[in-house]
């Protein structure tokens, strides 16, 4: 109700403004009210074998090293580290870890862009690698075309989001399993694409197709399936 009153007050003020003021407020309203509808592809590289819980295996310790990376092709020359990929990543990881039955204890470490200037964190990571039986390095790479994003953004802005414009991101989730000495044991990879259309009338579709939810699904499905395959292959044994 408070939001509706604010909009009504803004409209009443709009009626009393001169023409340039009305145009500015209308642009602001259109930008605020623009909607979007997201969709995603199926995750490729999924494990299709049978899965049996490895309940009889002895407990092993594991370090989970996460890297969230992004690259706008045509703008970024290399993939670059980010602080995070999705907002609730910790919850997604906690839920997917139930796929593996014999990890205890475990440690998590998120590699950050500023680690290059932080010798204490680098030393801490090296210590974690040496004190755990296994290290699972998981890299989440988000890629997009800078040209496409810039073109879609420009048209959306100039048309006040009346013209529907697409935005897309490609995701590659790679998990490398290493032993305590750093030897690669297994490597896993999952891929998916996220598409998002932005247009003013899609405001009504957004609650049913939020881009944040679709992105979380890609992360969650990829983690669950990768850990399910690790469990099925029974590779976490001393």
C-alpha positions as CSV (number, residue, x, y, z in Angstrom):
1,X,0.0,0.0,0.0
2,X,2.8,2.4,0.8
3,X,4.4,1.8,-2.6
4,X,1.1,2.5,-4.3
5,X,0.7,5.8,-2.5
6,X,4.2,6.8,-3.5
7,X,3.5,6.1,-7.2
8,X,0.2,8.1,-7.0
9,X,2.0,11.0,-5.4
10,X,4.7,10.8,-8.1
11,X,2.0,10.9,-10.8
12,X,0.3,13.9,-9.2
13,X,3.6,15.7,-9.2
14,X,4.2,14.7,-12.8
15,X,1.0,16.4,-13.9
16,X,2.2,19.7,-12.4
17,X,5.7,19.6,-14.0
18,X,6.7,21.2,-17.3
19,X,7.3,19.1,-20.3
20,X,11.0,18.3,-19.7
21,X,10.3,17.3,-16.2
22,X,7.4,15.1,-17.3
23,X,9.7,13.3,-19.8
24,X,12.4,12.8,-17.2
25,X,9.9,11.3,-14.7
26,X,8.4,9.1,-17.4
27,X,11.8,7.7,-18.3
28,X,12.5,6.9,-14.7
29,X,9.1,5.2,-14.3
30,X,9.7,3.1,-17.4
31,X,13.1,2.0,-16.3
32,X,11.8,1.1,-12.8
33,X,8.9,-0.8,-14.2
34,X,10.8,-2.7,-16.9
35,X,10.5,-6.5,-16.6
36,X,12.4,-9.6,-17.7
37,X,11.8,-13.3,-18.2
38,X,14.7,-15.8,-18.0
39,X,15.2,-19.3,-19.3
40,X,18.0,-21.8,-19.2
41,X,19.3,-24.7,-21.3
42,X,19.7,-28.2,-19.9
43,X,23.0,-28.8,-18.2
44,X,25.3,-30.8,-20.4
45,X,27.8,-33.4,-19.3
46,X,25.5,-34.9,-16.7
47,X,26.4,-38.3,-15.2
48,X,24.0,-41.0,-16.5
49,X,25.3,-44.0,-14.6
50,X,23.8,-45.7,-11.6
51,X,24.5,-44.3,-8.1
52,X,25.0,-46.4,-5.0
53,X,25.8,-44.7,-1.7
54,X,29.4,-45.4,-0.6
55,X,28.3,-46.1,3.0
56,X,31.0,-48.6,3.8
57,X,33.9,-46.3,2.9
58,X,36.2,-44.8,5.6
59,X,35.9,-41.2,6.3
60,X,38.2,-38.8,4.5
61,X,38.9,-35.1,4.8
62,X,38.5,-32.7,1.9
63,X,39.2,-29.1,1.0
64,X,36.7,-27.5,-1.3
65,X,38.4,-24.7,-3.2
66,X,36.0,-22.4,-5.1
67,X,36.8,-20.0,-7.9
68,X,34.1,-17.7,-9.2
69,X,35.2,-16.3,-12.6
70,X,33.8,-14.1,-15.3
71,X,34.8,-13.0,-18.8
72,X,33.1,-10.5,-21.2
73,X,34.6,-11.6,-24.5
74,X,35.6,-8.5,-26.5
75,X,36.3,-6.5,-23.3
76,X,38.1,-8.9,-20.9
77,X,41.3,-10.4,-22.3
78,X,41.2,-13.3,-19.7
79,X,38.8,-14.8,-17.2
80,X,38.8,-12.8,-14.0
81,X,38.1,-13.8,-10.4
82,X,34.9,-12.5,-8.8
83,X,33.9,-12.4,-5.1
84,X,30.9,-14.6,-5.7
85,X,28.7,-16.2,-8.4
86,X,25.3,-16.4,-6.8
87,X,24.0,-14.8,-3.7
88,X,23.1,-17.9,-1.7
89,X,26.0,-20.1,-2.8
90,X,26.8,-21.4,0.7
91,X,23.3,-22.9,1.0
92,X,23.6,-24.4,-2.5
93,X,26.9,-26.1,-1.6
94,X,25.6,-27.3,1.8
95,X,22.6,-29.0,0.1
96,X,24.6,-30.6,-2.7
97,X,27.3,-32.0,-0.3
98,X,24.7,-34.5,1.0
99,X,25.4,-36.5,-2.3
100,X,28.8,-37.6,-0.8
101,X,28.6,-39.9,2.2
102,X,32.1,-40.3,3.5
103,X,33.6,-36.7,3.8
104,X,34.4,-35.7,7.4
105,X,35.7,-33.2,8.1
106,X,35.8,-30.7,5.3
107,X,37.0,-27.1,4.8
108,X,35.9,-24.5,2.3
109,X,38.1,-21.8,0.8
110,X,37.0,-19.1,-1.8
111,X,39.8,-17.7,-3.9
112,X,39.4,-13.9,-4.1
113,X,40.9,-11.4,-6.6
114,X,43.0,-9.7,-3.9
115,X,44.6,-13.0,-2.8
116,X,47.5,-12.1,-5.1
117,X,48.4,-9.3,-2.6
118,X,47.6,-11.4,0.6
119,X,50.5,-13.8,1.5
120,X,48.7,-14.9,4.7
121,X,45.7,-16.2,2.7
122,X,47.9,-17.9,0.2
123,X,49.8,-19.6,3.0
124,X,46.6,-20.6,4.7
125,X,45.4,-22.2,1.4
126,X,48.7,-24.1,1.1
127,X,48.3,-25.4,4.6
128,X,44.7,-26.6,3.9
129,X,45.9,-28.5,0.9
130,X,48.5,-30.3,2.9
131,X,46.3,-31.1,5.9
132,X,43.4,-32.7,3.9
133,X,43.3,-36.1,2.1
134,X,41.7,-34.6,-1.0
135,X,41.2,-31.2,-2.6
136,X,38.2,-30.5,-4.8
137,X,38.9,-27.4,-7.0
138,X,35.6,-26.1,-8.4
139,X,35.6,-23.3,-10.9
140,X,32.5,-21.5,-12.0
141,X,33.1,-19.6,-15.2
142,X,30.5,-17.1,-16.5
143,X,31.0,-15.9,-20.0
144,X,29.2,-13.4,-22.1
145,X,29.6,-11.3,-25.3
146,X,30.4,-7.7,-24.5
147,X,29.2,-6.7,-27.9
148,X,25.8,-8.4,-27.4
149,X,25.4,-7.0,-23.9
150,X,26.3,-3.5,-24.9
151,X,24.0,-3.5,-28.0
152,X,21.1,-4.9,-26.0
153,X,21.6,-2.4,-23.2
154,X,21.8,0.5,-25.6
155,X,18.6,-0.5,-27.4
156,X,16.8,-1.1,-24.1
157,X,17.8,2.3,-22.9
158,X,16.9,4.2,-26.1
159,X,13.6,2.4,-26.5
160,X,12.8,2.7,-22.8
161,X,12.7,-1.1,-22.7
162,X,9.7,-1.2,-25.1
163,X,11.7,-3.2,-27.6
164,X,12.5,-6.7,-26.1
165,X,16.2,-7.4,-26.0
166,X,18.1,-10.6,-25.2
167,X,20.9,-11.1,-22.8
168,X,22.8,-14.4,-22.5
169,X,25.5,-16.0,-20.3
170,X,27.3,-19.3,-20.8
171,X,28.4,-21.2,-17.7
172,X,31.1,-23.8,-17.3
173,X,31.4,-25.6,-14.0
174,X,34.7,-27.6,-13.7
175,X,35.7,-29.7,-10.7
176,X,39.2,-31.2,-10.4
177,X,39.8,-33.8,-7.7
178,X,43.4,-33.9,-6.4
179,X,45.1,-36.1,-3.8
180,X,47.1,-34.7,-0.9
181,X,50.2,-34.5,-3.1
182,X,48.4,-32.5,-5.7
183,X,48.0,-35.3,-8.3
184,X,44.9,-35.0,-10.4
185,X,42.6,-38.0,-9.9
186,X,39.5,-37.0,-11.8
187,X,38.1,-34.0,-13.7
188,X,34.4,-33.2,-14.2
189,X,32.7,-30.5,-16.3
190,X,29.1,-29.3,-16.7
191,X,27.9,-26.6,-19.0
192,X,24.6,-24.6,-19.4
193,X,23.4,-21.3,-21.0
194,X,21.2,-18.7,-19.3
195,X,19.0,-16.4,-21.4
196,X,17.2,-13.3,-20.2
197,X,14.8,-11.1,-22.2
198,X,14.2,-7.5,-21.0
199,X,11.1,-5.6,-22.0
200,X,8.7,-3.4,-20.1
201,X,5.6,-5.7,-20.4
202,X,7.6,-8.7,-19.1
203,X,7.2,-7.2,-15.6
204,X,4.3,-9.6,-15.2
205,X,6.4,-12.6,-16.2
206,X,9.3,-11.8,-13.9
207,X,7.8,-13.5,-10.7
208,X,7.5,-16.7,-12.7
209,X,10.9,-16.6,-14.5
210,X,13.5,-14.7,-12.4
211,X,17.0,-14.7,-13.8
212,X,18.4,-15.2,-10.3
213,X,16.4,-18.4,-9.8
214,X,17.5,-19.8,-13.2
215,X,21.1,-19.1,-12.4
216,X,20.9,-20.8,-9.0
217,X,19.4,-23.9,-10.7
218,X,22.4,-24.2,-13.0
219,X,24.8,-24.0,-10.0
220,X,22.7,-26.4,-7.9
221,X,22.2,-29.0,-10.6
222,X,25.8,-29.0,-11.6
223,X,27.1,-29.3,-8.0
224,X,24.6,-32.1,-7.2
225,X,25.4,-34.1,-10.3
226,X,29.2,-33.7,-9.9
227,X,29.1,-34.9,-6.3
228,X,26.8,-37.7,-7.3
229,X,29.3,-38.9,-9.8
230,X,32.2,-38.6,-7.3
231,X,30.1,-40.8,-5.0
232,X,29.3,-43.3,-7.7
233,X,32.9,-43.7,-8.8
234,X,34.1,-44.3,-5.2
235,X,37.2,-42.2,-5.7
236,X,37.3,-40.7,-2.2
237,X,39.3,-43.5,-0.6
238,X,42.7,-43.5,1.0
